[in-house]
Amino acid sequence: MQLQIHLEPMGDGPASDIDELLNLQQWLVGEPGIVQSEIGLSTGAEDGQLSGAVEIISLVLGTGLSVAQLLLAVAQWRSTRPSAPAIVLTRIDPDGTSVRIESADPAAVAAAARALDG
C-alpha cells in the first residue's frame, strides 16, 4: 500500500519545514513493516507544475504494518515535538483511487485509519 504523509501547522503556528519532515522520516526508518527502499521525500507539485520545496514523505507499507500502526508511530513522533504539526495521510490504491485523512486530532486520524484498514 502506498501512502503519503504531509505535515501542516497547528492553528496559526509556523509552517512545517524540511527539518520536521526529515526528523519524521528518520523516525519512520526504524519502524518495522515499512519497506525501507520505498520511503522518500517529494514535493507536493502536481504534474506540469514547477517543483516546490520538499513537503511529502512517500512510503510503502509492507504486510507486517497496518495504517493504524503507522499512525501510532507518527503519533509517538508528534509527542516528541514542541509544537506538533497536524498530519495529513493520503492512501493511494493501485487503481489510482486516493483517500485523504486530515485532522489535528490524532484520535480522529487513528479512527479513520482503522476504518481504512477494514
C-alpha positions in Angstrom: 0.0 0.0 0.0 1.4 3.4 -1.0 1.0 6.3 1.5 1.9 9.9 1.6 2.3 11.9 4.8 2.2 15.7 4.8 2.7 17.9 7.8 0.6 21.1 8.4 1.0 23.8 11.0 -1.3 23.7 14.1 -3.6 26.8 14.1 -1.6 29.9 13.5 1.7 28.2 14.1 4.6 28.3 11.7 4.6 26.1 8.6 6.3 22.8 9.0 9.8 22.8 7.5 12.1 20.3 5.9 13.8 19.6 9.2 10.5 18.4 10.7 9.9 16.1 7.6 13.5 14.7 7.8 13.0 14.1 11.5 9.8 12.2 10.9 11.4 10.3 8.0 14.2 9.2 10.3 11.7 8.2 13.0 9.9 6.0 10.5 13.0 4.4 9.0 13.4 2.4 12.2 9.7 1.2 12.1 9.4 -2.5 11.3 7.0 -3.1 8.4 7.9 -0.1 6.3 9.6 -1.1 3.1 12.9 0.8 3.6 13.7 1.1 -0.1 10.3 2.7 -0.7 10.5 5.6 1.8 11.4 9.0 0.4 10.7 12.7 0.3 9.0 14.5 -2.6 7.3 17.8 -3.4 3.6 18.5 -3.5 3.8 19.8 -7.0 1.3 18.4 -9.5 2.4 17.1 -12.9 3.2 20.1 -15.1 3.9 22.5 -12.2 7.2 23.8 -11.1 8.7 21.7 -8.3 8.4 23.4 -4.9 10.0 22.6 -1.6 10.1 19.1 -0.2 6.9 18.6 1.7 5.7 15.0 1.5 7.0 11.7 2.8 6.1 8.9 0.5 6.3 5.3 1.7 5.1 1.8 1.1 3.8 -0.4 3.9 4.8 -4.0 4.0 2.4 -6.7 5.0 3.5 -6.5 8.7 2.3 -2.9 9.3 -1.2 -1.5 9.2 -2.2 2.1 8.6 -3.2 2.3 12.3 0.2 1.1 13.4 1.9 3.6 11.1 -0.2 6.4 12.7 0.7 5.1 16.1 4.4 5.6 15.2 3.6 9.1 13.8 1.6 9.9 17.0 4.6 8.9 19.1 6.8 11.1 16.9 4.3 14.0 17.3 4.5 13.7 21.1 8.2 14.5 20.9 7.7 17.8 19.1 7.4 21.1 21.0 4.6 22.2 18.5 3.2 19.1 17.0 2.1 19.6 13.4 -1.2 18.3 12.0 -0.9 15.2 10.0 -2.4 14.6 6.5 -2.3 11.0 5.4 -3.1 10.0 1.8 -3.6 6.4 0.8 -3.1 5.7 -2.9 -4.6 2.5 -4.2 -3.2 0.6 -7.2 -6.1 1.7 -9.4 -5.2 5.3 -8.7 -8.0 6.0 -6.2 -6.8 8.0 -3.2 -8.2 8.6 0.3 -7.1 11.6 2.3 -7.3 11.7 6.1 -6.7 15.2 7.6 -7.0 16.2 11.2 -5.1 17.9 14.0 -6.8 15.4 16.4 -4.6 12.2 16.5 -7.6 10.1 17.8 -9.7 11.1 14.8 -7.0 10.3 12.3 -6.4 6.9 14.1 -10.1 6.1 13.9 -10.3 6.9 10.2 -7.1 4.8 9.6 -8.7 1.8 11.4 -11.7 2.2 9.1 -9.4 2.2 6.1 -7.6 -1.0 7.3 -11.0 -2.7 7.3 
